[in-house]
Amino acid sequence: MLDALKLGTSRRAWSFDPPWKIRVMSSEEAITDLQVRLTYQEDDMKALNLVVTQQQAQIDALRRDIERLRELLAQMAQARPDPIDDERPPHY
C-alpha cells in the first residue's frame, strides 16, 4: 500500500504538514499573527467598501439615465400624430 501511495501521489499533494514539521506558536506569536491577519482583513474590507460605493454611484447614475430615456420616449410617443401601425400600405 505504501508503494501505491508513493507512486500515485507526490508530497505536494498533501494538504497538511507532516507532524515533525508542525511548529507550536507561543501565545505572543499567536496574538501577533492574529493581529496581522486582522489588519489585512481590515484593509481588504476598506478596499471592498470603496468598490461597492463606486458601483452604487454607477448604478444610481444608470437609473437616472434610464428614467430620462423613458421620459424622452414618452415625449416622442406623444409628439407623433398617428401610429404607423394604423396606416394603410401605399399599394392599397
PDB file with one MODEL, atoms N, CA, C and O in Angstrom:
MODEL        1
ATOM      1  N   MET A   1       0.820  -1.186   0.000  1.00  0.00           N
ATOM      2  CA  MET A   1       0.000   0.000   0.000  1.00  0.00           C
ATOM      3  C   MET A   1       0.865   1.251   0.000  1.00  0.00           C
ATOM      4  O   MET A   1       0.532   2.221  -0.681  1.00  0.00           O
ATOM      5  N   LEU A   2       1.944   1.257   0.728  1.00  0.00           N
ATOM      6  CA  LEU A   2       2.830   2.415   0.747  1.00  0.00           C
ATOM      7  C   LEU A   2       3.430   2.656  -0.620  1.00  0.00           C
ATOM      8  O   LEU A   2       3.623   3.805  -1.018  1.00  0.00           O
ATOM      9  N   ASP A   3       3.734   1.574  -1.356  1.00  0.00           N
ATOM     10  CA  ASP A   3       4.271   1.742  -2.702  1.00  0.00           C
ATOM     11  C   ASP A   3       3.248   2.418  -3.607  1.00  0.00           C
ATOM     12  O   ASP A   3       3.611   3.239  -4.449  1.00  0.00           O
ATOM     13  N   ALA A   4       1.979   2.080  -3.440  1.00  0.00           N
ATOM     14  CA  ALA A   4       0.937   2.704  -4.260  1.00  0.00           C
ATOM     15  C   ALA A   4       0.827   4.188  -3.945  1.00  0.00           C
ATOM     16  O   ALA A   4       0.620   5.002  -4.845  1.00  0.00           O
ATOM     17  N   LEU A   5       0.965   4.539  -2.682  1.00  0.00           N
ATOM     18  CA  LEU A   5       0.906   5.953  -2.309  1.00  0.00           C
ATOM     19  C   LEU A   5       2.099   6.711  -2.866  1.00  0.00           C
ATOM     20  O   LEU A   5       1.958   7.846  -3.320  1.00  0.00           O
ATOM     21  N   LYS A   6       3.260   6.097  -2.833  1.00  0.00           N
ATOM     22  CA  LYS A   6       4.459   6.759  -3.351  1.00  0.00           C
ATOM     23  C   LYS A   6       4.345   6.982  -4.854  1.00  0.00           C
ATOM     24  O   LYS A   6       4.759   8.023  -5.365  1.00  0.00           O
ATOM     25  N   LEU A   7       3.790   6.013  -5.553  1.00  0.00           N
ATOM     26  CA  LEU A   7       3.685   6.133  -6.998  1.00  0.00           C
ATOM     27  C   LEU A   7       2.529   7.038  -7.418  1.00  0.00           C
ATOM     28  O   LEU A   7       2.622   7.743  -8.423  1.00  0.00           O
ATOM     29  N   GLY A   8       1.451   7.016  -6.654  1.00  0.00           N
ATOM     30  CA  GLY A   8       0.255   7.732  -7.073  1.00  0.00           C
ATOM     31  C   GLY A   8       0.206   9.200  -6.698  1.00  0.00           C
ATOM     32  O   GLY A   8      -0.486   9.975  -7.359  1.00  0.00           O
ATOM     33  N   THR A   9       0.907   9.598  -5.674  1.00  0.00           N
ATOM     34  CA  THR A   9       0.815  10.993  -5.239  1.00  0.00           C
ATOM     35  C   THR A   9       2.201  11.532  -4.948  1.00  0.00           C
ATOM     36  O   THR A   9       3.134  10.782  -4.659  1.00  0.00           O
ATOM     37  N   SER A  10       2.310  12.808  -5.029  1.00  0.00           N
ATOM     38  CA  SER A  10       3.572  13.442  -4.647  1.00  0.00           C
ATOM     39  C   SER A  10       3.410  14.042  -3.261  1.00  0.00           C
ATOM     40  O   SER A  10       2.301  14.108  -2.731  1.00  0.00           O
ATOM     41  N   ARG A  11       4.505  14.474  -2.684  1.00  0.00           N
ATOM     42  CA  ARG A  11       4.452  15.072  -1.354  1.00  0.00           C
ATOM     43  C   ARG A  11       3.677  16.386  -1.376  1.00  0.00           C
ATOM     44  O   ARG A  11       3.070  16.765  -0.374  1.00  0.00           O
ATOM     45  N   ARG A  12       3.695  17.083  -2.510  1.00  0.00           N
ATOM     46  CA  ARG A  12       2.994  18.362  -2.601  1.00  0.00           C
ATOM     47  C   ARG A  12       1.475  18.179  -2.617  1.00  0.00           C
ATOM     48  O   ARG A  12       0.741  19.140  -2.390  1.00  0.00           O
ATOM     49  N   ALA A  13       1.002  16.986  -2.877  1.00  0.00           N
ATOM     50  CA  ALA A  13      -0.433  16.750  -2.934  1.00  0.00           C
ATOM     51  C   ALA A  13      -1.063  16.731  -1.543  1.00  0.00           C
ATOM     52  O   ALA A  13      -2.277  16.892  -1.423  1.00  0.00           O
ATOM     53  N   TRP A  14      -0.275  16.540  -0.500  1.00  0.00           N
ATOM     54  CA  TRP A  14      -0.825  16.508   0.845  1.00  0.00           C
ATOM     55  C   TRP A  14      -1.265  17.902   1.249  1.00  0.00           C
ATOM     56  O   TRP A  14      -0.583  18.882   0.949  1.00  0.00           O
ATOM     57  N   SER A  15      -2.393  17.998   1.925  1.00  0.00           N
ATOM     58  CA  SER A  15      -2.920  19.294   2.337  1.00  0.00           C
ATOM     59  C   SER A  15      -2.497  19.670   3.754  1.00  0.00           C
ATOM     60  O   SER A  15      -2.959  20.681   4.284  1.00  0.00           O
ATOM     61  N   PHE A  16      -1.640  18.885   4.367  1.00  0.00           N
ATOM     62  CA  PHE A  16      -1.180  19.199   5.716  1.00  0.00           C
ATOM     63  C   PHE A  16       0.308  18.904   5.819  1.00  0.00           C
ATOM     64  O   PHE A  16       0.871  18.124   5.051  1.00  0.00           O
ATOM     65  N   ASP A  17       0.919  19.556   6.794  1.00  0.00           N
ATOM     66  CA  ASP A  17       2.338  19.304   7.033  1.00  0.00           C
ATOM     67  C   ASP A  17       2.484  18.034   7.863  1.00  0.00           C
ATOM     68  O   ASP A  17       1.630  17.726   8.695  1.00  0.00           O
ATOM     69  N   PRO A  18       3.552  17.313   7.639  1.00  0.00           N
ATOM     70  CA  PRO A  18       3.783  16.142   8.480  1.00  0.00           C
ATOM     71  C   PRO A  18       4.020  16.581   9.928  1.00  0.00           C
ATOM     72  O   PRO A  18       4.463  17.704  10.171  1.00  0.00           O
ATOM     73  N   PRO A  19       3.729  15.713  10.875  1.00  0.00           N
ATOM     74  CA  PRO A  19       3.823  16.088  12.295  1.00  0.00           C
ATOM     75  C   PRO A  19       5.188  16.639  12.706  1.00  0.00           C
ATOM     76  O   PRO A  19       5.253  17.488  13.595  1.00  0.00           O
ATOM     77  N   TRP A  20       6.268  16.188  12.093  1.00  0.00           N
ATOM     78  CA  TRP A  20       7.584  16.664  12.507  1.00  0.00           C
ATOM     79  C   TRP A  20       7.875  18.088  12.010  1.00  0.00           C
ATOM     80  O   TRP A  20       8.855  18.698  12.437  1.00  0.00           O
ATOM     81  N   LYS A  21       7.033  18.622  11.110  1.00  0.00           N
ATOM     82  CA  LYS A  21       7.247  19.981  10.617  1.00  0.00           C
ATOM     83  C   LYS A  21       6.332  21.009  11.285  1.00  0.00           C
ATOM     84  O   LYS A  21       6.505  22.211  11.081  1.00  0.00           O
ATOM     85  N   ILE A  22       5.374  20.557  12.069  1.00  0.00           N
ATOM     86  CA  ILE A  22       4.443  21.474  12.717  1.00  0.00           C
ATOM     87  C   ILE A  22       5.159  22.196  13.851  1.00  0.00           C
ATOM     88  O   ILE A  22       5.808  21.572  14.691  1.00  0.00           O
ATOM     89  N   ARG A  23       5.031  23.528  13.860  1.00  0.00           N
ATOM     90  CA  ARG A  23       5.670  24.338  14.889  1.00  0.00           C
ATOM     91  C   ARG A  23       4.581  24.926  15.774  1.00  0.00           C
ATOM     92  O   ARG A  23       3.620  25.517  15.281  1.00  0.00           O
ATOM     93  N   VAL A  24       4.735  24.764  17.062  1.00  0.00           N
ATOM     94  CA  VAL A  24       3.770  25.301  18.009  1.00  0.00           C
ATOM     95  C   VAL A  24       4.157  26.746  18.310  1.00  0.00           C
ATOM     96  O   VAL A  24       5.298  27.029  18.675  1.00  0.00           O
ATOM     97  N   MET A  25       3.195  27.659  18.154  1.00  0.00           N
ATOM     98  CA  MET A  25       3.463  29.071  18.416  1.00  0.00           C
ATOM     99  C   MET A  25       3.214  29.377  19.885  1.00  0.00           C
ATOM    100  O   MET A  25       2.363  28.773  20.538  1.00  0.00           O
ATOM    101  N   SER A  26       3.973  30.321  20.371  1.00  0.00           N
ATOM    102  CA  SER A  26       3.713  30.794  21.728  1.00  0.00           C
ATOM    103  C   SER A  26       2.472  31.677  21.695  1.00  0.00           C
ATOM    104  O   SER A  26       2.007  32.063  20.623  1.00  0.00           O
ATOM    105  N   SER A  27       1.946  31.991  22.853  1.00  0.00           N
ATOM    106  CA  SER A  27       0.757  32.845  22.924  1.00  0.00           C
ATOM    107  C   SER A  27       1.027  34.205  22.300  1.00  0.00           C
ATOM    108  O   SER A  27       0.169  34.750  21.607  1.00  0.00           O
ATOM    109  N   GLU A  28       2.203  34.752  22.536  1.00  0.00           N
ATOM    110  CA  GLU A  28       2.546  36.064  21.988  1.00  0.00           C
ATOM    111  C   GLU A  28       2.620  36.012  20.459  1.00  0.00           C
ATOM    112  O   GLU A  28       2.146  36.920  19.776  1.00  0.00           O
ATOM    113  N   GLU A  29       3.217  34.945  19.933  1.00  0.00           N
ATOM    114  CA  GLU A  29       3.292  34.795  18.476  1.00  0.00           C
ATOM    115  C   GLU A  29       1.899  34.618  17.872  1.00  0.00           C
ATOM    116  O   GLU A  29       1.601  35.152  16.804  1.00  0.00           O
ATOM    117  N   ALA A  30       1.059  33.867  18.564  1.00  0.00           N
ATOM    118  CA  ALA A  30      -0.297  33.644  18.072  1.00  0.00           C
ATOM    119  C   ALA A  30      -1.083  34.954  18.051  1.00  0.00           C
ATOM    120  O   ALA A  30      -1.814  35.225  17.099  1.00  0.00           O
ATOM    121  N   ILE A  31      -0.937  35.761  19.093  1.00  0.00           N
ATOM    122  CA  ILE A  31      -1.624  37.052  19.144  1.00  0.00           C
ATOM    123  C   ILE A  31      -1.114  37.966  18.038  1.00  0.00           C
ATOM    124  O   ILE A  31      -1.902  38.637  17.371  1.00  0.00           O
ATOM    125  N   THR A  32       0.195  37.993  17.841  1.00  0.00           N
ATOM    126  CA  THR A  32       0.772  38.819  16.776  1.00  0.00           C
ATOM    127  C   THR A  32       0.255  38.362  15.417  1.00  0.00           C
ATOM    128  O   THR A  32      -0.090  39.189  14.573  1.00  0.00           O
ATOM    129  N   ASP A  33       0.202  37.057  15.205  1.00  0.00           N
ATOM    130  CA  ASP A  33      -0.304  36.519  13.944  1.00  0.00           C
ATOM    131  C   ASP A  33      -1.759  36.927  13.727  1.00  0.00           C
ATOM    132  O   ASP A  33      -2.135  37.315  12.621  1.00  0.00           O
ATOM    133  N   LEU A  34      -2.569  36.843  14.761  1.00  0.00           N
ATOM    134  CA  LEU A  34      -3.971  37.244  14.645  1.00  0.00           C
ATOM    135  C   LEU A  34      -4.106  38.736  14.367  1.00  0.00           C
ATOM    136  O   LEU A  34      -4.971  39.148  13.594  1.00  0.00           O
ATOM    137  N   GLN A  35      -3.255  39.547  14.993  1.00  0.00           N
ATOM    138  CA  GLN A  35      -3.302  40.990  14.753  1.00  0.00           C
ATOM    139  C   GLN A  35      -2.939  41.316  13.307  1.00  0.00           C
ATOM    140  O   GLN A  35      -3.552  42.185  12.688  1.00  0.00           O
ATOM    141  N   VAL A  36      -1.951  40.623  12.781  1.00  0.00           N
ATOM    142  CA  VAL A  36      -1.556  40.845  11.386  1.00  0.00           C
ATOM    143  C   VAL A  36      -2.702  40.447  10.455  1.00  0.00           C
ATOM    144  O   VAL A  36      -3.023  41.173   9.515  1.00  0.00           O
ATOM    145  N   ARG A  37      -3.308  39.309  10.717  1.00  0.00           N
ATOM    146  CA  ARG A  37      -4.435  38.862   9.891  1.00  0.00           C
ATOM    147  C   ARG A  37      -5.596  39.855   9.959  1.00  0.00           C
ATOM    148  O   ARG A  37      -6.225  40.153   8.944  1.00  0.00           O
ATOM    149  N   LEU A  38      -5.872  40.359  11.147  1.00  0.00           N
ATOM    150  CA  LEU A  38      -6.948  41.328  11.322  1.00  0.00           C
ATOM    151  C   LEU A  38      -6.660  42.603  10.537  1.00  0.00           C
ATOM    152  O   LEU A  38      -7.561  43.175   9.923  1.00  0.00           O
ATOM    153  N   THR A  39      -5.413  43.045  10.555  1.00  0.00           N
ATOM    154  CA  THR A  39      -5.037  44.246   9.811  1.00  0.00           C
ATOM    155  C   THR A  39      -5.266  44.045   8.321  1.00  0.00           C
ATOM    156  O   THR A  39      -5.812  44.923   7.653  1.00  0.00           O
ATOM    157  N   TYR A  40      -4.855  42.901   7.796  1.00  0.00           N
ATOM    158  CA  TYR A  40      -5.079  42.617   6.374  1.00  0.00           C
ATOM    159  C   TYR A  40      -6.571  42.557   6.055  1.00  0.00           C
ATOM    160  O   TYR A  40      -7.005  43.048   5.013  1.00  0.00           O
ATOM    161  N   GLN A  41      -7.351  41.960   6.941  1.00  0.00           N
ATOM    162  CA  GLN A  41      -8.791  41.885   6.711  1.00  0.00           C
ATOM    163  C   GLN A  41      -9.423  43.271   6.726  1.00  0.00           C
ATOM    164  O   GLN A  41     -10.314  43.556   5.925  1.00  0.00           O
ATOM    165  N   GLU A  42      -8.971  44.128   7.625  1.00  0.00           N
ATOM    166  CA  GLU A  42      -9.495  45.495   7.669  1.00  0.00           C
ATOM    167  C   GLU A  42      -9.162  46.239   6.380  1.00  0.00           C
ATOM    168  O   GLU A  42     -10.002  46.963   5.846  1.00  0.00           O
ATOM    169  N   ASP A  43      -7.942  46.064   5.879  1.00  0.00           N
ATOM    170  CA  ASP A  43      -7.556  46.697   4.610  1.00  0.00           C
ATOM    171  C   ASP A  43      -8.418  46.182   3.462  1.00  0.00           C
ATOM    172  O   ASP A  43      -8.861  46.954   2.612  1.00  0.00           O
ATOM    173  N   ASP A  44      -8.651  44.877   3.444  1.00  0.00           N
ATOM    174  CA  ASP A  44      -9.490  44.291   2.397  1.00  0.00           C
ATOM    175  C   ASP A  44     -10.920  44.822   2.474  1.00  0.00           C
ATOM    176  O   ASP A  44     -11.540  45.109   1.450  1.00  0.00           O
ATOM    177  N   MET A  45     -11.440  44.951   3.700  1.00  0.00           N
ATOM    178  CA  MET A  45     -12.798  45.463   3.863  1.00  0.00           C
ATOM    179  C   MET A  45     -12.899  46.912   3.394  1.00  0.00           C
ATOM    180  O   MET A  45     -13.899  47.291   2.784  1.00  0.00           O
ATOM    181  N   LYS A  46     -11.890  47.720   3.665  1.00  0.00           N
ATOM    182  CA  LYS A  46     -11.895  49.109   3.199  1.00  0.00           C
ATOM    183  C   LYS A  46     -11.881  49.163   1.675  1.00  0.00           C
ATOM    184  O   LYS A  46     -12.603  49.955   1.070  1.00  0.00           O
ATOM    185  N   ALA A  47     -11.062  48.323   1.061  1.00  0.00           N
ATOM    186  CA  ALA A  47     -10.988  48.291  -0.403  1.00  0.00           C
ATOM    187  C   ALA A  47     -12.317  47.826  -0.998  1.00  0.00           C
ATOM    188  O   ALA A  47     -12.792  48.400  -1.977  1.00  0.00           O
ATOM    189  N   LEU A  48     -12.913  46.795  -0.416  1.00  0.00           N
ATOM    190  CA  LEU A  48     -14.200  46.308  -0.903  1.00  0.00           C
ATOM    191  C   LEU A  48     -15.295  47.354  -0.714  1.00  0.00           C
ATOM    192  O   LEU A  48     -16.158  47.515  -1.577  1.00  0.00           O
ATOM    193  N   ASN A  49     -15.260  48.060   0.406  1.00  0.00           N
ATOM    194  CA  ASN A  49     -16.243  49.109   0.656  1.00  0.00           C
ATOM    195  C   ASN A  49     -16.136  50.207  -0.394  1.00  0.00           C
ATOM    196  O   ASN A  49     -17.154  50.721  -0.858  1.00  0.00           O
ATOM    197  N   LEU A  50     -14.924  50.568  -0.769  1.00  0.00           N
ATOM    198  CA  LEU A  50     -14.718  51.580  -1.803  1.00  0.00           C
ATOM    199  C   LEU A  50     -15.304  51.116  -3.137  1.00  0.00           C
ATOM    200  O   LEU A  50     -15.957  51.888  -3.838  1.00  0.00           O
ATOM    201  N   VAL A  51     -15.068  49.859  -3.478  1.00  0.00           N
ATOM    202  CA  VAL A  51     -15.596  49.315  -4.731  1.00  0.00           C
ATOM    203  C   VAL A  51     -17.123  49.316  -4.713  1.00  0.00           C
ATOM    204  O   VAL A  51     -17.757  49.699  -5.696  1.00  0.00           O
ATOM    205  N   VAL A  52     -17.709  48.892  -3.608  1.00  0.00           N
ATOM    206  CA  VAL A  52     -19.165  48.846  -3.505  1.00  0.00           C
ATOM    207  C   VAL A  52     -19.748  50.255  -3.602  1.00  0.00           C
ATOM    208  O   VAL A  52     -20.774  50.455  -4.253  1.00  0.00           O
ATOM    209  N   THR A  53     -19.109  51.228  -2.964  1.00  0.00           N
ATOM    210  CA  THR A  53     -19.573  52.614  -3.023  1.00  0.00           C
ATOM    211  C   THR A  53     -19.518  53.144  -4.452  1.00  0.00           C
ATOM    212  O   THR A  53     -20.450  53.808  -4.904  1.00  0.00           O
ATOM    213  N   GLN A  54     -18.433  52.855  -5.162  1.00  0.00           N
ATOM    214  CA  GLN A  54     -18.313  53.293  -6.555  1.00  0.00           C
ATOM    215  C   GLN A  54     -19.363  52.617  -7.436  1.00  0.00           C
ATOM    216  O   GLN A  54     -19.959  53.255  -8.304  1.00  0.00           O
ATOM    217  N   GLN A  55     -19.581  51.343  -7.212  1.00  0.00           N
ATOM    218  CA  GLN A  55     -20.582  50.627  -8.001  1.00  0.00           C
ATOM    219  C   GLN A  55     -21.983  51.174  -7.740  1.00  0.00           C
ATOM    220  O   GLN A  55     -22.789  51.282  -8.665  1.00  0.00           O
ATOM    221  N   GLN A  56     -22.276  51.520  -6.491  1.00  0.00           N
ATOM    222  CA  GLN A  56     -23.592  52.076  -6.184  1.00  0.00           C
ATOM    223  C   GLN A  56     -23.778  53.425  -6.861  1.00  0.00           C
ATOM    224  O   GLN A  56     -24.872  53.731  -7.334  1.00  0.00           O
ATOM    225  N   ALA A  57     -22.727  54.234  -6.914  1.00  0.00           N
ATOM    226  CA  ALA A  57     -22.811  55.519  -7.615  1.00  0.00           C
ATOM    227  C   ALA A  57     -23.075  55.298  -9.105  1.00  0.00           C
ATOM    228  O   ALA A  57     -23.860  56.026  -9.714  1.00  0.00           O
ATOM    229  N   GLN A  58     -22.426  54.301  -9.685  1.00  0.00           N
ATOM    230  CA  GLN A  58     -22.664  53.989 -11.098  1.00  0.00           C
ATOM    231  C   GLN A  58     -24.092  53.501 -11.320  1.00  0.00           C
ATOM    232  O   GLN A  58     -24.732  53.882 -12.301  1.00  0.00           O
ATOM    233  N   ILE A  59     -24.588  52.673 -10.428  1.00  0.00           N
ATOM    234  CA  ILE A  59     -25.961  52.171 -10.539  1.00  0.00           C
ATOM    235  C   ILE A  59     -26.948  53.329 -10.457  1.00  0.00           C
ATOM    236  O   ILE A  59     -27.904  53.389 -11.230  1.00  0.00           O
ATOM    237  N   ASP A  60     -26.719  54.251  -9.520  1.00  0.00           N
ATOM    238  CA  ASP A  60     -27.608  55.407  -9.391  1.00  0.00           C
ATOM    239  C   ASP A  60     -27.598  56.250 -10.661  1.00  0.00           C
ATOM    240  O   ASP A  60     -28.652  56.700 -11.110  1.00  0.00           O
ATOM    241  N   ALA A  61     -26.424  56.470 -11.243  1.00  0.00           N
ATOM    242  CA  ALA A  61     -26.324  57.252 -12.483  1.00  0.00           C
ATOM    243  C   ALA A  61     -27.047  56.542 -13.624  1.00  0.00           C
ATOM    244  O   ALA A  61     -27.732  57.188 -14.418  1.00  0.00           O
ATOM    245  N   LEU A  62     -26.905  55.240 -13.714  1.00  0.00           N
ATOM    246  CA  LEU A  62     -27.586  54.478 -14.763  1.00  0.00           C
ATOM    247  C   LEU A  62     -29.105  54.525 -14.592  1.00  0.00           C
ATOM    248  O   LEU A  62     -29.841  54.606 -15.576  1.00  0.00           O
ATOM    249  N   ARG A  63     -29.568  54.475 -13.354  1.00  0.00           N
ATOM    250  CA  ARG A  63     -31.013  54.575 -13.107  1.00  0.00           C
ATOM    251  C   ARG A  63     -31.546  55.939 -13.540  1.00  0.00           C
ATOM    252  O   ARG A  63     -32.627  56.034 -14.121  1.00  0.00           O
ATOM    253  N   ARG A  64     -30.782  56.993 -13.254  1.00  0.00           N
ATOM    254  CA  ARG A  64     -31.197  58.329 -13.695  1.00  0.00           C
ATOM    255  C   ARG A  64     -31.244  58.396 -15.220  1.00  0.00           C
ATOM    256  O   ARG A  64     -32.175  58.960 -15.795  1.00  0.00           O
ATOM    257  N   ASP A  65     -30.243  57.821 -15.866  1.00  0.00           N
ATOM    258  CA  ASP A  65     -30.222  57.803 -17.336  1.00  0.00           C
ATOM    259  C   ASP A  65     -31.430  57.055 -17.900  1.00  0.00           C
ATOM    260  O   ASP A  65     -32.047  57.509 -18.864  1.00  0.00           O
ATOM    261  N   ILE A  66     -31.760  55.936 -17.317  1.00  0.00           N
ATOM    262  CA  ILE A  66     -32.906  55.153 -17.781  1.00  0.00           C
ATOM    263  C   ILE A  66     -34.192  55.951 -17.613  1.00  0.00           C
ATOM    264  O   ILE A  66     -35.047  55.950 -18.498  1.00  0.00           O
ATOM    265  N   GLU A  67     -34.330  56.627 -16.490  1.00  0.00           N
ATOM    266  CA  GLU A  67     -35.534  57.433 -16.261  1.00  0.00           C
ATOM    267  C   GLU A  67     -35.635  58.565 -17.280  1.00  0.00           C
ATOM    268  O   GLU A  67     -36.723  58.845 -17.784  1.00  0.00           O
ATOM    269  N   ARG A  68     -34.515  59.219 -17.588  1.00  0.00           N
ATOM    270  CA  ARG A  68     -34.519  60.275 -18.610  1.00  0.00           C
ATOM    271  C   ARG A  68     -34.895  59.709 -19.977  1.00  0.00           C
ATOM    272  O   ARG A  68     -35.643  60.339 -20.725  1.00  0.00           O
ATOM    273  N   LEU A  69     -34.384  58.536 -20.303  1.00  0.00           N
ATOM    274  CA  LEU A  69     -34.723  57.910 -21.582  1.00  0.00           C
ATOM    275  C   LEU A  69     -36.204  57.539 -21.651  1.00  0.00           C
ATOM    276  O   LEU A  69     -36.829  57.677 -22.702  1.00  0.00           O
ATOM    277  N   ARG A  70     -36.761  57.071 -20.545  1.00  0.00           N
ATOM    278  CA  ARG A  70     -38.196  56.755 -20.514  1.00  0.00           C
ATOM    279  C   ARG A  70     -39.032  58.009 -20.754  1.00  0.00           C
ATOM    280  O   ARG A  70     -40.003  57.992 -21.510  1.00  0.00           O
ATOM    281  N   GLU A  71     -38.632  59.101 -20.092  1.00  0.00           N
ATOM    282  CA  GLU A  71     -39.357  60.360 -20.283  1.00  0.00           C
ATOM    283  C   GLU A  71     -39.250  60.832 -21.731  1.00  0.00           C
ATOM    284  O   GLU A  71     -40.238  61.275 -22.316  1.00  0.00           O
ATOM    285  N   LEU A  72     -38.066  60.738 -22.302  1.00  0.00           N
ATOM    286  CA  LEU A  72     -37.866  61.147 -23.689  1.00  0.00           C
ATOM    287  C   LEU A  72     -38.690  60.285 -24.640  1.00  0.00           C
ATOM    288  O   LEU A  72     -39.284  60.796 -25.590  1.00  0.00           O
ATOM    289  N   LEU A  73     -38.724  59.002 -24.388  1.00  0.00           N
ATOM    290  CA  LEU A  73     -39.517  58.093 -25.218  1.00  0.00           C
ATOM    291  C   LEU A  73     -41.006  58.421 -25.117  1.00  0.00           C
ATOM    292  O   LEU A  73     -41.720  58.392 -26.120  1.00  0.00           O
ATOM    293  N   ALA A  74     -41.471  58.730 -23.913  1.00  0.00           N
ATOM    294  CA  ALA A  74     -42.880  59.098 -23.737  1.00  0.00           C
ATOM    295  C   ALA A  74     -43.188  60.397 -24.477  1.00  0.00           C
ATOM    296  O   ALA A  74     -44.243  60.514 -25.100  1.00  0.00           O
ATOM    297  N   GLN A  75     -42.288  61.367 -24.417  1.00  0.00           N
ATOM    298  CA  GLN A  75     -42.489  62.630 -25.141  1.00  0.00           C
ATOM    299  C   GLN A  75     -42.526  62.387 -26.647  1.00  0.00           C
ATOM    300  O   GLN A  75     -43.356  62.960 -27.353  1.00  0.00           O
ATOM    301  N   MET A  76     -41.641  61.551 -27.127  1.00  0.00           N
ATOM    302  CA  MET A  76     -41.612  61.255 -28.563  1.00  0.00           C
ATOM    303  C   MET A  76     -42.890  60.540 -28.998  1.00  0.00           C
ATOM    304  O   MET A  76     -43.398  60.791 -30.090  1.00  0.00           O
ATOM    305  N   ALA A  77     -43.405  59.661 -28.162  1.00  0.00           N
ATOM    306  CA  ALA A  77     -44.638  58.940 -28.487  1.00  0.00           C
ATOM    307  C   ALA A  77     -45.823  59.895 -28.530  1.00  0.00           C
ATOM    308  O   ALA A  77     -46.712  59.734 -29.366  1.00  0.00           O
ATOM    309  N   GLN A  78     -45.850  60.886 -27.642  1.00  0.00           N
ATOM    310  CA  GLN A  78     -46.942  61.860 -27.632  1.00  0.00           C
ATOM    311  C   GLN A  78     -46.840  62.819 -28.813  1.00  0.00           C
ATOM    312  O   GLN A  78     -47.865  63.271 -29.322  1.00  0.00           O
ATOM    313  N   ALA A  79     -45.639  63.134 -29.253  1.00  0.00           N
ATOM    314  CA  ALA A  79     -45.443  64.082 -30.347  1.00  0.00           C
ATOM    315  C   ALA A  79     -45.810  63.481 -31.700  1.00  0.00           C
ATOM    316  O   ALA A  79     -46.074  64.227 -32.643  1.00  0.00           O
ATOM    317  N   ARG A  80     -45.833  62.212 -31.816  1.00  0.00           N
ATOM    318  CA  ARG A  80     -46.158  61.550 -33.088  1.00  0.00           C
ATOM    319  C   ARG A  80     -47.669  61.665 -33.322  1.00  0.00           C
ATOM    320  O   ARG A  80     -48.454  61.333 -32.434  1.00  0.00           O
ATOM    321  N   PRO A  81     -48.084  62.131 -34.503  1.00  0.00           N
ATOM    322  CA  PRO A  81     -49.513  62.352 -34.738  1.00  0.00           C
ATOM    323  C   PRO A  81     -50.316  61.051 -34.810  1.00  0.00           C
ATOM    324  O   PRO A  81     -51.305  60.903 -34.091  1.00  0.00           O
ATOM    325  N   ASP A  82     -49.925  60.139 -35.632  1.00  0.00           N
ATOM    326  CA  ASP A  82     -50.650  58.877 -35.791  1.00  0.00           C
ATOM    327  C   ASP A  82     -49.662  57.722 -35.735  1.00  0.00           C
ATOM    328  O   ASP A  82     -48.551  57.814 -36.256  1.00  0.00           O
ATOM    329  N   PRO A  83     -50.073  56.650 -35.106  1.00  0.00           N
ATOM    330  CA  PRO A  83     -49.184  55.482 -35.106  1.00  0.00           C
ATOM    331  C   PRO A  83     -49.013  54.929 -36.516  1.00  0.00           C
ATOM    332  O   PRO A  83     -49.967  54.904 -37.295  1.00  0.00           O
ATOM    333  N   ILE A  84     -47.844  54.503 -36.835  1.00  0.00           N
ATOM    334  CA  ILE A  84     -47.549  53.955 -38.158  1.00  0.00           C
ATOM    335  C   ILE A  84     -48.318  52.655 -38.390  1.00  0.00           C
ATOM    336  O   ILE A  84     -48.651  52.340 -39.532  1.00  0.00           O
ATOM    337  N   ASP A  85     -48.599  51.912 -37.352  1.00  0.00           N
ATOM    338  CA  ASP A  85     -49.282  50.625 -37.498  1.00  0.00           C
ATOM    339  C   ASP A  85     -50.671  50.779 -38.113  1.00  0.00           C
ATOM    340  O   ASP A  85     -51.149  49.857 -38.774  1.00  0.00           O
ATOM    341  N   ASP A  86     -51.330  51.923 -37.913  1.00  0.00           N
ATOM    342  CA  ASP A  86     -52.686  52.115 -38.414  1.00  0.00           C
ATOM    343  C   ASP A  86     -52.717  52.583 -39.871  1.00  0.00           C
ATOM    344  O   ASP A  86     -53.783  52.576 -40.487  1.00  0.00           O
ATOM    345  N   GLU A  87     -51.609  52.978 -40.421  1.00  0.00           N
ATOM    346  CA  GLU A  87     -51.582  53.472 -41.795  1.00  0.00           C
ATOM    347  C   GLU A  87     -51.709  52.305 -42.773  1.00  0.00           C
ATOM    348  O   GLU A  87     -51.216  51.204 -42.528  1.00  0.00           O
ATOM    349  N   ARG A  88     -52.383  52.581 -43.884  1.00  0.00           N
ATOM    350  CA  ARG A  88     -52.509  51.573 -44.926  1.00  0.00           C
ATOM    351  C   ARG A  88     -51.249  51.587 -45.773  1.00  0.00           C
ATOM    352  O   ARG A  88     -50.693  52.654 -46.032  1.00  0.00           O
ATOM    353  N   PRO A  89     -50.800  50.448 -46.197  1.00  0.00           N
ATOM    354  CA  PRO A  89     -49.634  50.407 -47.075  1.00  0.00           C
ATOM    355  C   PRO A  89     -49.925  51.149 -48.378  1.00  0.00           C
ATOM    356  O   PRO A  89     -51.083  51.224 -48.787  1.00  0.00           O
ATOM    357  N   PRO A  90     -48.910  51.697 -49.037  1.00  0.00           N
ATOM    358  CA  PRO A  90     -49.134  52.505 -50.235  1.00  0.00           C
ATOM    359  C   PRO A  90     -49.695  51.718 -51.420  1.00  0.00           C
ATOM    360  O   PRO A  90     -50.255  52.340 -52.322  1.00  0.00           O
ATOM    361  N   HIS A  91     -49.582  50.424 -51.471  1.00  0.00           N
ATOM    362  CA  HIS A  91     -50.056  49.662 -52.623  1.00  0.00           C
ATOM    363  C   HIS A  91     -51.554  49.384 -52.585  1.00  0.00           C
ATOM    364  O   HIS A  91     -52.073  48.792 -53.531  1.00  0.00           O
ATOM    365  N   TYR A  92     -52.281  49.787 -51.525  1.00  0.00           N
ATOM    366  CA  TYR A  92     -53.728  49.566 -51.475  1.00  0.00           C
ATOM    367  C   TYR A  92     -54.448  50.671 -52.152  1.00  0.00           C
ATOM    368  O   TYR A  92     -55.678  50.660 -52.212  1.00  0.00           O
TER     369      TYR A  92
ENDMDL
END
